[in-house]
C-alpha cells in the first residue's frame, strides 16, 4: 500500500510531503520532499538504513530506526518536530498495521 502525507511542521513554516511505500506488508520505503534541511538529512539517514521493517518498528523489544535516526539528526528545538511521528504513522498504515486517519495537534495560549 502507498500512503501519502502532508505535514505542516508549525512555526518554522516548512511543509513536508512524503509517501510511504509497502508492497509486502512489512518492509517500507519512504520518498520525502521537504524544504527543511534537517528533514532532508533525516530522510537520507532512514533511506541509508535500508527498507524500514514495520514489525521491528512497533516491537517493544526492538529499537525503532525512524525514531533512533530522529534522535541523531534532529537536535535542540527541532527535537520536537512532528514530521518523524507522521512518518512513523504513515509506515504503520502502509504496512497494514494501522487504519488511515488524520492526526493533528492544536495549540492555544491558556
N, C-alpha and C positions, 0 to 999 in steps of 0.2 A: 504494500500500500504506500502511496505517496501522500504526505501531509505537508501543506504549505502554511507558513505562519508569517505574520507581520507584527513586529513588536516596536512600539513607541517606548523607548527606554526612559523617558521622563525629561527632566530639566536640561539634560545635555542636548536634547532635540534630535538625537540620532534615531532613525527608523531602520531597523534590521529586517530583512526578508530572508527566509530560509525555507528549504524543502528537506524533509526527512524521507529517505527512500528505503524501503524494506521489501525485498522480494520473497524472502523465505520465512518470515515471521520471527526472525531472531537478529540477524546482522543488519545494522542500519548505517547508511552513509548520509552525510549532510552536504548540501550546497548552500552556502551562506553568502549573502550580499549585504554589506554594511559599510557606511561611510566612516564608522569608528575604527581607528587603527587597532585598538585593543581587542575588539571583537574579531577583526580580521586575523589577528595573531592567535586568538583562541580557536577560531575555525581551522587555521593551519595546524595548530597543535593537535586538535582532535583528529583531523584528516591523517596526519603523520602517524597517529597511533593505530591506524587501520580501521576497518569497519567496527562500529560500536556494537558489542554483544548486549542486546537489550536484557537478556536474562541475568547477566552479570551485573548490569547497571542497577537492577532493582533488588538484587540479593543483599540481605543484611550481613552476609558473611564476606562479601567482596567489596572492593574499592571501586567507586564509580569513576570511569575515565573522564566523563564530562565534568563532574564536579572537582576531580583532582586537577585537571588541566585548568579549570576556572580558578582554583586557588593559586596555581602557579602564575597565571597570566594577569588576572585582574586584582591589582593591589590597591590599597588606600581607599579612596571614595568609590572607586569602580568595583570594589568587592561586593557592593550591594546591588549590582546591576541585575535586572530581571531577565535579560536575554538568555543566560545559561539555564534558568529554570524553564523558560519557554522551549529551548532546545530539548531539554530532558522530557518535558511533557509531549512534544511532538514525536520524540523517539518512542515513547510508550504507545502512542496512538498508531504510529506507522507499523510497529511490530504486533499490533492487535492486543496489547496488554492494557489498554485503556480506551474508553469511548471518547470520540471527539467532542469537545465542549470548550467554549471560550473561557479564558481565565482573565481576571482583572484585579487591579489594586486601585483603590480610590483613596485620596488623602485630602484632609481639610484641617485647617488650624482650629484648635479647640481649646 
